[in-house]
Amino acid sequence: MKNKLKKNWKLFLIASLTLGLAPFREPHIWGKLKWIAGGNAFSINDAMQLQDWFDVLLHGTPWVLLLISIVLNFSASQVKND
């Protein structure tokens, strides 16, 4: 599993730049992260619905996988240098 995550960094990068940033005018992930970080938390009408959380999962997964891949590759290169 670790090797697949390390090897597929290019796929994760492409997925992050396409699905992770869709739609390109104002990415959903950016708006949802701002919403989670502190916007409209006290208004019942503006609370995040299930579809909003699914949006965060869908658009955020490529970024999480890319970050994991980068960390694994970086830590592997640090071990080789020691």
Short mmCIF file of the C-alpha atoms (twelve columns), coordinates in Angstrom:
data_MODEL
# 
_entry.id   MODEL 
# 
loop_
_atom_site.group_PDB 
_atom_site.id 
_atom_site.type_symbol 
_atom_site.label_atom_id 
_atom_site.label_alt_id 
_atom_site.label_comp_id 
_atom_site.label_asym_id 
_atom_site.label_seq_id 
_atom_site.Cartn_x 
_atom_site.Cartn_y 
_atom_site.Cartn_z 
_atom_site.pdbx_PDB_model_num 
ATOM 1  C CA . MET A 1  0.000   0.000  0.000   1 
ATOM 2  C CA . LYS A 2  2.801   2.419  0.881   1 
ATOM 3  C CA . ASN A 3  4.552   1.727  -2.416  1 
ATOM 4  C CA . LYS A 4  1.384   2.472  -4.381  1 
ATOM 5  C CA . LEU A 5  0.950   5.744  -2.534  1 
ATOM 6  C CA . LYS A 6  4.588   6.660  -3.168  1 
ATOM 7  C CA . LYS A 7  4.561   5.706  -6.868  1 
ATOM 8  C CA . ASN A 8  1.286   7.394  -7.814  1 
ATOM 9  C CA . TRP A 9  2.184   10.958 -6.891  1 
ATOM 10 C CA . LYS A 10 1.755   12.079 -10.521 1 
ATOM 11 C CA . LEU A 11 -1.780  10.684 -10.631 1 
ATOM 12 C CA . PHE A 12 -2.607  12.395 -7.336  1 
ATOM 13 C CA . LEU A 13 -1.184  15.669 -8.661  1 
ATOM 14 C CA . ILE A 14 -3.322  15.493 -11.816 1 
ATOM 15 C CA . ALA A 15 -6.399  14.575 -9.758  1 
ATOM 16 C CA . SER A 16 -5.733  17.469 -7.377  1 
ATOM 17 C CA . LEU A 17 -5.384  19.965 -10.200 1 
ATOM 18 C CA . THR A 18 -8.528  18.762 -11.974 1 
ATOM 19 C CA . LEU A 19 -11.072 17.259 -9.567  1 
ATOM 20 C CA . GLY A 20 -9.552  18.940 -6.520  1 
ATOM 21 C CA . LEU A 21 -9.897  22.426 -8.021  1 
ATOM 22 C CA . ALA A 22 -13.209 21.981 -9.849  1 
ATOM 23 C CA . PRO A 23 -14.968 24.249 -10.734 1 
ATOM 24 C CA . PHE A 24 -12.100 26.449 -11.755 1 
ATOM 25 C CA . ARG A 25 -13.617 29.906 -11.172 1 
ATOM 26 C CA . GLU A 26 -14.045 29.357 -7.438  1 
ATOM 27 C CA . PRO A 27 -13.119 25.835 -6.324  1 
ATOM 28 C CA . HIS A 28 -15.691 24.070 -4.146  1 
ATOM 29 C CA . ILE A 29 -13.004 22.862 -1.766  1 
ATOM 30 C CA . TRP A 30 -11.877 26.431 -1.038  1 
ATOM 31 C CA . GLY A 31 -15.402 27.619 -0.286  1 
ATOM 32 C CA . LYS A 32 -16.174 24.583 1.875   1 
ATOM 33 C CA . LEU A 33 -12.926 24.926 3.846   1 
ATOM 34 C CA . LYS A 34 -13.709 28.592 4.531   1 
ATOM 35 C CA . TRP A 35 -17.198 27.540 5.604   1 
ATOM 36 C CA . ILE A 36 -15.842 24.868 7.965   1 
ATOM 37 C CA . ALA A 37 -13.180 27.233 9.347   1 
ATOM 38 C CA . GLY A 38 -15.676 29.665 10.731  1 
ATOM 39 C CA . GLY A 39 -18.288 30.851 8.353   1 
ATOM 40 C CA . ASN A 40 -21.964 30.594 9.263   1 
ATOM 41 C CA . ALA A 41 -21.549 28.042 12.033  1 
ATOM 42 C CA . PHE A 42 -24.367 29.469 14.154  1 
ATOM 43 C CA . SER A 43 -27.095 29.880 11.556  1 
ATOM 44 C CA . ILE A 44 -29.297 26.796 11.231  1 
ATOM 45 C CA . ASN A 45 -30.255 27.772 7.671   1 
ATOM 46 C CA . ASP A 46 -26.620 27.995 6.599   1 
ATOM 47 C CA . ALA A 47 -25.416 24.822 8.315   1 
ATOM 48 C CA . MET A 48 -23.550 22.375 6.119   1 
ATOM 49 C CA . GLN A 49 -25.752 19.648 4.727   1 
ATOM 50 C CA . LEU A 50 -24.747 16.074 3.891   1 
ATOM 51 C CA . GLN A 51 -24.084 17.036 0.274   1 
ATOM 52 C CA . ASP A 52 -21.666 19.762 1.452   1 
ATOM 53 C CA . TRP A 53 -19.677 17.233 3.475   1 
ATOM 54 C CA . PHE A 54 -19.672 14.900 0.454   1 
ATOM 55 C CA . ASP A 55 -18.281 17.794 -1.609  1 
ATOM 56 C CA . VAL A 56 -15.471 18.230 0.915   1 
ATOM 57 C CA . LEU A 57 -14.717 14.497 0.733   1 
ATOM 58 C CA . LEU A 58 -14.850 14.382 -3.060  1 
ATOM 59 C CA . HIS A 59 -12.749 17.477 -3.735  1 
ATOM 60 C CA . GLY A 60 -10.419 17.001 -0.765  1 
ATOM 61 C CA . THR A 61 -9.415  13.364 -1.250  1 
ATOM 62 C CA . PRO A 62 -6.950  14.020 -4.113  1 
ATOM 63 C CA . TRP A 63 -5.200  16.653 -2.008  1 
ATOM 64 C CA . VAL A 64 -4.933  14.330 0.993   1 
ATOM 65 C CA . LEU A 65 -3.541  11.521 -1.170  1 
ATOM 66 C CA . LEU A 66 -1.027  13.909 -2.776  1 
ATOM 67 C CA . LEU A 67 0.101   15.132 0.640   1 
ATOM 68 C CA . ILE A 68 0.517   11.557 1.927   1 
ATOM 69 C CA . SER A 69 2.492   10.624 -1.181  1 
ATOM 70 C CA . ILE A 70 4.787   13.639 -0.837  1 
ATOM 71 C CA . VAL A 71 5.433   12.900 2.843   1 
ATOM 72 C CA . LEU A 72 6.189   9.238  2.121   1 
ATOM 73 C CA . ASN A 73 8.544   10.113 -0.738  1 
ATOM 74 C CA . PHE A 74 10.266  12.790 1.304   1 
ATOM 75 C CA . SER A 75 10.738  10.498 4.296   1 
ATOM 76 C CA . ALA A 76 12.089  7.744  2.007   1 
ATOM 77 C CA . SER A 77 14.628  10.142 0.520   1 
ATOM 78 C CA . GLN A 78 15.676  11.265 4.027   1 
ATOM 79 C CA . VAL A 79 16.309  7.650  5.040   1 
ATOM 80 C CA . LYS A 80 18.462  7.088  1.930   1 
ATOM 81 C CA . ASN A 81 20.541  10.200 2.680   1 
ATOM 82 C CA . ASP A 82 21.326  9.134  6.265   1 
# 
